[in-house]
Amino acid sequence: MANQKKVRVTLVRSMLGYPEHQRKTVRALGLKKMHQTVEVSDTVAVRGMVAKVSHLLKMEEVN
């Protein structure tokens, strides 16, 4: 567990004009503001969340 992989997720587009469920997904990833970056665990659930709102995010793997 100490060597768990992480991904860095950045909100690059505004959530204005997108459905509420997409806004909630972005918020659940820990993103509140434009250009904010968070590091989250690289799990299947997180990958699915990122895939659902990939048009709003930039994702990169962290070593």
PyMOL Python script that loads the backbone (N, CA, C, O; Angstrom):
from pymol import cmd

cmd.read_pdbstr("""\
ATOM      1  N   MET A   1       0.802  -1.194   0.000  1.00  0.00           N
ATOM      2  CA  MET A   1       0.000   0.000   0.000  1.00  0.00           C
ATOM      3  C   MET A   1       0.853   1.270   0.000  1.00  0.00           C
ATOM      4  O   MET A   1       0.430   2.296  -0.533  1.00  0.00           O
ATOM      5  N   ALA A   2       2.042   1.211   0.589  1.00  0.00           N
ATOM      6  CA  ALA A   2       2.879   2.396   0.665  1.00  0.00           C
ATOM      7  C   ALA A   2       3.340   2.847  -0.720  1.00  0.00           C
ATOM      8  O   ALA A   2       3.684   4.014  -0.909  1.00  0.00           O
ATOM      9  N   ASN A   3       3.347   1.937  -1.679  1.00  0.00           N
ATOM     10  CA  ASN A   3       3.823   2.256  -3.016  1.00  0.00           C
ATOM     11  C   ASN A   3       2.665   2.300  -4.012  1.00  0.00           C
ATOM     12  O   ASN A   3       2.811   1.868  -5.155  1.00  0.00           O
ATOM     13  N   GLN A   4       1.519   2.818  -3.579  1.00  0.00           N
ATOM     14  CA  GLN A   4       0.335   2.855  -4.423  1.00  0.00           C
ATOM     15  C   GLN A   4       0.488   3.935  -5.497  1.00  0.00           C
ATOM     16  O   GLN A   4       0.972   5.032  -5.221  1.00  0.00           O
ATOM     17  N   LYS A   5       0.072   3.612  -6.714  1.00  0.00           N
ATOM     18  CA  LYS A   5       0.188   4.557  -7.811  1.00  0.00           C
ATOM     19  C   LYS A   5      -0.821   5.690  -7.663  1.00  0.00           C
ATOM     20  O   LYS A   5      -1.896   5.527  -7.085  1.00  0.00           O
ATOM     21  N   LYS A   6      -0.439   6.839  -8.203  1.00  0.00           N
ATOM     22  CA  LYS A   6      -1.285   8.031  -8.154  1.00  0.00           C
ATOM     23  C   LYS A   6      -1.424   8.591  -9.565  1.00  0.00           C
ATOM     24  O   LYS A   6      -0.597   8.335 -10.441  1.00  0.00           O
ATOM     25  N   VAL A   7      -2.481   9.353  -9.759  1.00  0.00           N
ATOM     26  CA  VAL A   7      -2.660  10.114 -10.987  1.00  0.00           C
ATOM     27  C   VAL A   7      -2.906  11.565 -10.616  1.00  0.00           C
ATOM     28  O   VAL A   7      -3.543  11.867  -9.607  1.00  0.00           O
ATOM     29  N   ARG A   8      -2.391  12.456 -11.448  1.00  0.00           N
ATOM     30  CA  ARG A   8      -2.578  13.884 -11.234  1.00  0.00           C
ATOM     31  C   ARG A   8      -3.676  14.349 -12.186  1.00  0.00           C
ATOM     32  O   ARG A   8      -3.570  14.168 -13.399  1.00  0.00           O
ATOM     33  N   VAL A   9      -4.721  14.941 -11.637  1.00  0.00           N
ATOM     34  CA  VAL A   9      -5.885  15.366 -12.413  1.00  0.00           C
ATOM     35  C   VAL A   9      -6.018  16.881 -12.288  1.00  0.00           C
ATOM     36  O   VAL A   9      -5.980  17.430 -11.187  1.00  0.00           O
ATOM     37  N   THR A  10      -6.177  17.552 -13.438  1.00  0.00           N
ATOM     38  CA  THR A  10      -6.307  19.007 -13.476  1.00  0.00           C
ATOM     39  C   THR A  10      -7.585  19.376 -14.209  1.00  0.00           C
ATOM     40  O   THR A  10      -7.888  18.827 -15.268  1.00  0.00           O
ATOM     41  N   LEU A  11      -8.327  20.306 -13.640  1.00  0.00           N
ATOM     42  CA  LEU A  11      -9.545  20.814 -14.283  1.00  0.00           C
ATOM     43  C   LEU A  11      -9.135  21.899 -15.279  1.00  0.00           C
ATOM     44  O   LEU A  11      -8.662  22.962 -14.878  1.00  0.00           O
ATOM     45  N   VAL A  12      -9.312  21.638 -16.564  1.00  0.00           N
ATOM     46  CA  VAL A  12      -8.849  22.578 -17.594  1.00  0.00           C
ATOM     47  C   VAL A  12      -9.990  23.305 -18.301  1.00  0.00           C
ATOM     48  O   VAL A  12      -9.740  24.269 -19.023  1.00  0.00           O
ATOM     49  N   ARG A  13     -11.230  22.872 -18.114  1.00  0.00           N
ATOM     50  CA  ARG A  13     -12.378  23.554 -18.712  1.00  0.00           C
ATOM     51  C   ARG A  13     -13.415  23.831 -17.635  1.00  0.00           C
ATOM     52  O   ARG A  13     -13.516  23.110 -16.642  1.00  0.00           O
ATOM     53  N   SER A  14     -14.175  24.882 -17.851  1.00  0.00           N
ATOM     54  CA  SER A  14     -15.201  25.271 -16.898  1.00  0.00           C
ATOM     55  C   SER A  14     -16.345  24.257 -16.895  1.00  0.00           C
ATOM     56  O   SER A  14     -16.648  23.642 -17.917  1.00  0.00           O
ATOM     57  N   MET A  15     -16.966  24.096 -15.746  1.00  0.00           N
ATOM     58  CA  MET A  15     -18.096  23.182 -15.621  1.00  0.00           C
ATOM     59  C   MET A  15     -19.425  23.853 -15.969  1.00  0.00           C
ATOM     60  O   MET A  15     -20.466  23.197 -15.969  1.00  0.00           O
ATOM     61  N   LEU A  16     -19.396  25.148 -16.265  1.00  0.00           N
ATOM     62  CA  LEU A  16     -20.625  25.860 -16.617  1.00  0.00           C
ATOM     63  C   LEU A  16     -21.225  25.286 -17.890  1.00  0.00           C
ATOM     64  O   LEU A  16     -20.522  25.055 -18.873  1.00  0.00           O
ATOM     65  N   GLY A  17     -22.518  25.062 -17.861  1.00  0.00           N
ATOM     66  CA  GLY A  17     -23.208  24.560 -19.034  1.00  0.00           C
ATOM     67  C   GLY A  17     -23.230  23.055 -19.156  1.00  0.00           C
ATOM     68  O   GLY A  17     -23.826  22.525 -20.094  1.00  0.00           O
ATOM     69  N   TYR A  18     -22.593  22.346 -18.229  1.00  0.00           N
ATOM     70  CA  TYR A  18     -22.586  20.884 -18.268  1.00  0.00           C
ATOM     71  C   TYR A  18     -23.591  20.339 -17.258  1.00  0.00           C
ATOM     72  O   TYR A  18     -23.920  21.024 -16.289  1.00  0.00           O
ATOM     73  N   PRO A  19     -24.081  19.128 -17.465  1.00  0.00           N
ATOM     74  CA  PRO A  19     -25.094  18.565 -16.568  1.00  0.00           C
ATOM     75  C   PRO A  19     -24.603  18.435 -15.121  1.00  0.00           C
ATOM     76  O   PRO A  19     -23.404  18.353 -14.852  1.00  0.00           O
ATOM     77  N   GLU A  20     -25.554  18.421 -14.223  1.00  0.00           N
ATOM     78  CA  GLU A  20     -25.250  18.345 -12.793  1.00  0.00           C
ATOM     79  C   GLU A  20     -24.453  17.098 -12.433  1.00  0.00           C
ATOM     80  O   GLU A  20     -23.569  17.167 -11.578  1.00  0.00           O
ATOM     81  N   HIS A  21     -24.743  15.953 -13.065  1.00  0.00           N
ATOM     82  CA  HIS A  21     -24.017  14.733 -12.704  1.00  0.00           C
ATOM     83  C   HIS A  21     -22.538  14.834 -13.082  1.00  0.00           C
ATOM     84  O   HIS A  21     -21.695  14.227 -12.421  1.00  0.00           O
ATOM     85  N   GLN A  22     -22.212  15.583 -14.125  1.00  0.00           N
ATOM     86  CA  GLN A  22     -20.809  15.776 -14.478  1.00  0.00           C
ATOM     87  C   GLN A  22     -20.130  16.716 -13.492  1.00  0.00           C
ATOM     88  O   GLN A  22     -18.968  16.510 -13.141  1.00  0.00           O
ATOM     89  N   ARG A  23     -20.837  17.740 -13.043  1.00  0.00           N
ATOM     90  CA  ARG A  23     -20.284  18.646 -12.034  1.00  0.00           C
ATOM     91  C   ARG A  23     -20.013  17.906 -10.728  1.00  0.00           C
ATOM     92  O   ARG A  23     -18.994  18.131 -10.076  1.00  0.00           O
ATOM     93  N   LYS A  24     -20.931  17.024 -10.356  1.00  0.00           N
ATOM     94  CA  LYS A  24     -20.753  16.251  -9.127  1.00  0.00           C
ATOM     95  C   LYS A  24     -19.570  15.292  -9.240  1.00  0.00           C
ATOM     96  O   LYS A  24     -18.869  15.053  -8.257  1.00  0.00           O
ATOM     97  N   THR A  25     -19.349  14.749 -10.419  1.00  0.00           N
ATOM     98  CA  THR A  25     -18.211  13.848 -10.629  1.00  0.00           C
ATOM     99  C   THR A  25     -16.902  14.603 -10.468  1.00  0.00           C
ATOM    100  O   THR A  25     -15.980  14.116  -9.814  1.00  0.00           O
ATOM    101  N   VAL A  26     -16.814  15.784 -11.056  1.00  0.00           N
ATOM    102  CA  VAL A  26     -15.608  16.607 -10.923  1.00  0.00           C
ATOM    103  C   VAL A  26     -15.394  16.986  -9.463  1.00  0.00           C
ATOM    104  O   VAL A  26     -14.268  16.956  -8.967  1.00  0.00           O
ATOM    105  N   ARG A  27     -16.462  17.337  -8.789  1.00  0.00           N
ATOM    106  CA  ARG A  27     -16.365  17.704  -7.366  1.00  0.00           C
ATOM    107  C   ARG A  27     -15.921  16.520  -6.516  1.00  0.00           C
ATOM    108  O   ARG A  27     -15.166  16.697  -5.560  1.00  0.00           O
ATOM    109  N   ALA A  28     -16.382  15.307  -6.854  1.00  0.00           N
ATOM    110  CA  ALA A  28     -16.007  14.104  -6.113  1.00  0.00           C
ATOM    111  C   ALA A  28     -14.523  13.770  -6.290  1.00  0.00           C
ATOM    112  O   ALA A  28     -13.925  13.116  -5.436  1.00  0.00           O
ATOM    113  N   LEU A  29     -13.941  14.214  -7.385  1.00  0.00           N
ATOM    114  CA  LEU A  29     -12.501  14.031  -7.587  1.00  0.00           C
ATOM    115  C   LEU A  29     -11.685  15.017  -6.753  1.00  0.00           C
ATOM    116  O   LEU A  29     -10.464  14.892  -6.660  1.00  0.00           O
ATOM    117  N   GLY A  30     -12.355  15.992  -6.150  1.00  0.00           N
ATOM    118  CA  GLY A  30     -11.674  16.954  -5.291  1.00  0.00           C
ATOM    119  C   GLY A  30     -11.342  18.254  -5.986  1.00  0.00           C
ATOM    120  O   GLY A  30     -10.563  19.054  -5.468  1.00  0.00           O
ATOM    121  N   LEU A  31     -11.923  18.479  -7.155  1.00  0.00           N
ATOM    122  CA  LEU A  31     -11.631  19.683  -7.919  1.00  0.00           C
ATOM    123  C   LEU A  31     -12.738  20.713  -7.726  1.00  0.00           C
ATOM    124  O   LEU A  31     -13.918  20.404  -7.891  1.00  0.00           O
ATOM    125  N   LYS A  32     -12.350  21.942  -7.374  1.00  0.00           N
ATOM    126  CA  LYS A  32     -13.324  22.999  -7.134  1.00  0.00           C
ATOM    127  C   LYS A  32     -13.172  24.152  -8.116  1.00  0.00           C
ATOM    128  O   LYS A  32     -14.165  24.755  -8.522  1.00  0.00           O
ATOM    129  N   LYS A  33     -11.942  24.464  -8.498  1.00  0.00           N
ATOM    130  CA  LYS A  33     -11.674  25.645  -9.310  1.00  0.00           C
ATOM    131  C   LYS A  33     -10.951  25.260 -10.599  1.00  0.00           C
ATOM    132  O   LYS A  33     -10.358  24.186 -10.704  1.00  0.00           O
ATOM    133  N   MET A  34     -11.014  26.150 -11.560  1.00  0.00           N
ATOM    134  CA  MET A  34     -10.290  25.968 -12.813  1.00  0.00           C
ATOM    135  C   MET A  34      -8.786  25.911 -12.535  1.00  0.00           C
ATOM    136  O   MET A  34      -8.280  26.640 -11.683  1.00  0.00           O
ATOM    137  N   HIS A  35      -8.087  25.054 -13.247  1.00  0.00           N
ATOM    138  CA  HIS A  35      -6.628  24.882 -13.181  1.00  0.00           C
ATOM    139  C   HIS A  35      -6.152  24.349 -11.833  1.00  0.00           C
ATOM    140  O   HIS A  35      -4.958  24.393 -11.536  1.00  0.00           O
ATOM    141  N   GLN A  36      -7.064  23.852 -11.026  1.00  0.00           N
ATOM    142  CA  GLN A  36      -6.686  23.207  -9.772  1.00  0.00           C
ATOM    143  C   GLN A  36      -6.229  21.795 -10.089  1.00  0.00           C
ATOM    144  O   GLN A  36      -6.810  21.128 -10.945  1.00  0.00           O
ATOM    145  N   THR A  37      -5.191  21.336  -9.403  1.00  0.00           N
ATOM    146  CA  THR A  37      -4.639  20.003  -9.616  1.00  0.00           C
ATOM    147  C   THR A  37      -4.699  19.230  -8.311  1.00  0.00           C
ATOM    148  O   THR A  37      -4.380  19.759  -7.246  1.00  0.00           O
ATOM    149  N   VAL A  38      -5.115  17.964  -8.404  1.00  0.00           N
ATOM    150  CA  VAL A  38      -5.118  17.073  -7.254  1.00  0.00           C
ATOM    151  C   VAL A  38      -4.471  15.754  -7.651  1.00  0.00           C
ATOM    152  O   VAL A  38      -4.498  15.360  -8.817  1.00  0.00           O
ATOM    153  N   GLU A  39      -3.891  15.077  -6.668  1.00  0.00           N
ATOM    154  CA  GLU A  39      -3.363  13.736  -6.878  1.00  0.00           C
ATOM    155  C   GLU A  39      -4.294  12.759  -6.174  1.00  0.00           C
ATOM    156  O   GLU A  39      -4.556  12.891  -4.978  1.00  0.00           O
ATOM    157  N   VAL A  40      -4.791  11.777  -6.922  1.00  0.00           N
ATOM    158  CA  VAL A  40      -5.703  10.784  -6.374  1.00  0.00           C
ATOM    159  C   VAL A  40      -5.151   9.398  -6.663  1.00  0.00           C
ATOM    160  O   VAL A  40      -4.323   9.228  -7.558  1.00  0.00           O
ATOM    161  N   SER A  41      -5.603   8.416  -5.911  1.00  0.00           N
ATOM    162  CA  SER A  41      -5.173   7.036  -6.113  1.00  0.00           C
ATOM    163  C   SER A  41      -5.601   6.545  -7.487  1.00  0.00           C
ATOM    164  O   SER A  41      -6.673   6.897  -7.980  1.00  0.00           O
ATOM    165  N   ASP A  42      -4.762   5.739  -8.090  1.00  0.00           N
ATOM    166  CA  ASP A  42      -5.053   5.190  -9.412  1.00  0.00           C
ATOM    167  C   ASP A  42      -5.857   3.902  -9.243  1.00  0.00           C
ATOM    168  O   ASP A  42      -5.303   2.803  -9.225  1.00  0.00           O
ATOM    169  N   THR A  43      -7.183   4.062  -9.119  1.00  0.00           N
ATOM    170  CA  THR A  43      -8.068   2.922  -8.957  1.00  0.00           C
ATOM    171  C   THR A  43      -9.022   2.845 -10.143  1.00  0.00           C
ATOM    172  O   THR A  43      -9.116   3.776 -10.943  1.00  0.00           O
ATOM    173  N   VAL A  44      -9.717   1.737 -10.241  1.00  0.00           N
ATOM    174  CA  VAL A  44     -10.694   1.557 -11.319  1.00  0.00           C
ATOM    175  C   VAL A  44     -11.803   2.596 -11.209  1.00  0.00           C
ATOM    176  O   VAL A  44     -12.260   3.129 -12.220  1.00  0.00           O
ATOM    177  N   ALA A  45     -12.233   2.882  -9.994  1.00  0.00           N
ATOM    178  CA  ALA A  45     -13.304   3.858  -9.790  1.00  0.00           C
ATOM    179  C   ALA A  45     -12.883   5.251 -10.236  1.00  0.00           C
ATOM    180  O   ALA A  45     -13.650   5.954 -10.894  1.00  0.00           O
ATOM    181  N   VAL A  46     -11.681   5.647  -9.885  1.00  0.00           N
ATOM    182  CA  VAL A  46     -11.181   6.968 -10.277  1.00  0.00           C
ATOM    183  C   VAL A  46     -11.007   7.039 -11.784  1.00  0.00           C
ATOM    184  O   VAL A  46     -11.339   8.054 -12.397  1.00  0.00           O
ATOM    185  N   ARG A  47     -10.490   5.974 -12.390  1.00  0.00           N
ATOM    186  CA  ARG A  47     -10.333   5.955 -13.854  1.00  0.00           C
ATOM    187  C   ARG A  47     -11.693   6.103 -14.543  1.00  0.00           C
ATOM    188  O   ARG A  47     -11.802   6.785 -15.563  1.00  0.00           O
ATOM    189  N   GLY A  48     -12.717   5.472 -13.992  1.00  0.00           N
ATOM    190  CA  GLY A  48     -14.058   5.589 -14.554  1.00  0.00           C
ATOM    191  C   GLY A  48     -14.603   6.996 -14.435  1.00  0.00           C
ATOM    192  O   GLY A  48     -15.240   7.500 -15.360  1.00  0.00           O
ATOM    193  N   MET A  49     -14.353   7.641 -13.287  1.00  0.00           N
ATOM    194  CA  MET A  49     -14.802   9.013 -13.090  1.00  0.00           C
ATOM    195  C   MET A  49     -14.109   9.951 -14.073  1.00  0.00           C
ATOM    196  O   MET A  49     -14.742  10.831 -14.656  1.00  0.00           O
ATOM    197  N   VAL A  50     -12.812   9.755 -14.251  1.00  0.00           N
ATOM    198  CA  VAL A  50     -12.053  10.587 -15.180  1.00  0.00           C
ATOM    199  C   VAL A  50     -12.543  10.367 -16.614  1.00  0.00           C
ATOM    200  O   VAL A  50     -12.619  11.316 -17.395  1.00  0.00           O
ATOM    201  N   ALA A  51     -12.870   9.143 -16.955  1.00  0.00           N
ATOM    202  CA  ALA A  51     -13.359   8.845 -18.300  1.00  0.00           C
ATOM    203  C   ALA A  51     -14.691   9.535 -18.574  1.00  0.00           C
ATOM    204  O   ALA A  51     -14.941   9.971 -19.698  1.00  0.00           O
ATOM    205  N   LYS A  52     -15.545   9.638 -17.564  1.00  0.00           N
ATOM    206  CA  LYS A  52     -16.852  10.263 -17.733  1.00  0.00           C
ATOM    207  C   LYS A  52     -16.768  11.761 -18.012  1.00  0.00           C
ATOM    208  O   LYS A  52     -17.619  12.318 -18.706  1.00  0.00           O
ATOM    209  N   VAL A  53     -15.740  12.406 -17.470  1.00  0.00           N
ATOM    210  CA  VAL A  53     -15.602  13.855 -17.656  1.00  0.00           C
ATOM    211  C   VAL A  53     -14.253  14.198 -18.287  1.00  0.00           C
ATOM    212  O   VAL A  53     -13.675  15.244 -17.992  1.00  0.00           O
ATOM    213  N   SER A  54     -13.759  13.330 -19.143  1.00  0.00           N
ATOM    214  CA  SER A  54     -12.436  13.520 -19.749  1.00  0.00           C
ATOM    215  C   SER A  54     -12.356  14.789 -20.586  1.00  0.00           C
ATOM    216  O   SER A  54     -11.263  15.319 -20.790  1.00  0.00           O
ATOM    217  N   HIS A  55     -13.489  15.289 -21.075  1.00  0.00           N
ATOM    218  CA  HIS A  55     -13.505  16.509 -21.869  1.00  0.00           C
ATOM    219  C   HIS A  55     -13.248  17.756 -21.015  1.00  0.00           C
ATOM    220  O   HIS A  55     -13.016  18.838 -21.554  1.00  0.00           O
ATOM    221  N   LEU A  56     -13.288  17.607 -19.684  1.00  0.00           N
ATOM    222  CA  LEU A  56     -13.060  18.729 -18.781  1.00  0.00           C
ATOM    223  C   LEU A  56     -11.706  18.661 -18.086  1.00  0.00           C
ATOM    224  O   LEU A  56     -11.258  19.646 -17.498  1.00  0.00           O
ATOM    225  N   LEU A  57     -11.050  17.502 -18.150  1.00  0.00           N
ATOM    226  CA  LEU A  57      -9.861  17.248 -17.341  1.00  0.00           C
ATOM    227  C   LEU A  57      -8.625  16.959 -18.172  1.00  0.00           C
ATOM    228  O   LEU A  57      -8.700  16.633 -19.357  1.00  0.00           O
ATOM    229  N   LYS A  58      -7.480  17.092 -17.505  1.00  0.00           N
ATOM    230  CA  LYS A  58      -6.214  16.607 -18.030  1.00  0.00           C
ATOM    231  C   LYS A  58      -5.669  15.646 -16.977  1.00  0.00           C
ATOM    232  O   LYS A  58      -5.611  15.993 -15.798  1.00  0.00           O
ATOM    233  N   MET A  59      -5.275  14.461 -17.381  1.00  0.00           N
ATOM    234  CA  MET A  59      -4.791  13.471 -16.429  1.00  0.00           C
ATOM    235  C   MET A  59      -3.392  13.025 -16.818  1.00  0.00           C
ATOM    236  O   MET A  59      -3.100  12.817 -17.996  1.00  0.00           O
ATOM    237  N   GLU A  60      -2.520  12.879 -15.809  1.00  0.00           N
ATOM    238  CA  GLU A  60      -1.174  12.346 -16.043  1.00  0.00           C
ATOM    239  C   GLU A  60      -0.809  11.434 -14.881  1.00  0.00           C
ATOM    240  O   GLU A  60      -1.203  11.671 -13.739  1.00  0.00           O
ATOM    241  N   GLU A  61      -0.060  10.401 -15.188  1.00  0.00           N
ATOM    242  CA  GLU A  61       0.343   9.444 -14.160  1.00  0.00           C
ATOM    243  C   GLU A  61       1.553   9.987 -13.406  1.00  0.00           C
ATOM    244  O   GLU A  61       2.428  10.628 -13.987  1.00  0.00           O
ATOM    245  N   VAL A  62       1.587   9.720 -12.110  1.00  0.00           N
ATOM    246  CA  VAL A  62       2.679  10.159 -11.248  1.00  0.00           C
ATOM    247  C   VAL A  62       3.447   8.921 -10.801  1.00  0.00           C
ATOM    248  O   VAL A  62       2.847   7.913 -10.429  1.00  0.00           O
ATOM    249  N   ASN A  63       4.755   8.998 -10.839  1.00  0.00           N
ATOM    250  CA  ASN A  63       5.577   7.857 -10.407  1.00  0.00           C
ATOM    251  C   ASN A  63       5.821   7.879  -8.924  1.00  0.00           C
ATOM    252  O   ASN A  63       6.493   6.992  -8.396  1.00  0.00           O
TER     253      ASN A  63
END
""", "prot")
cmd.dss("prot")
cmd.show_as("cartoon", "prot")
cmd.util.cbc("prot")
cmd.orient("prot")
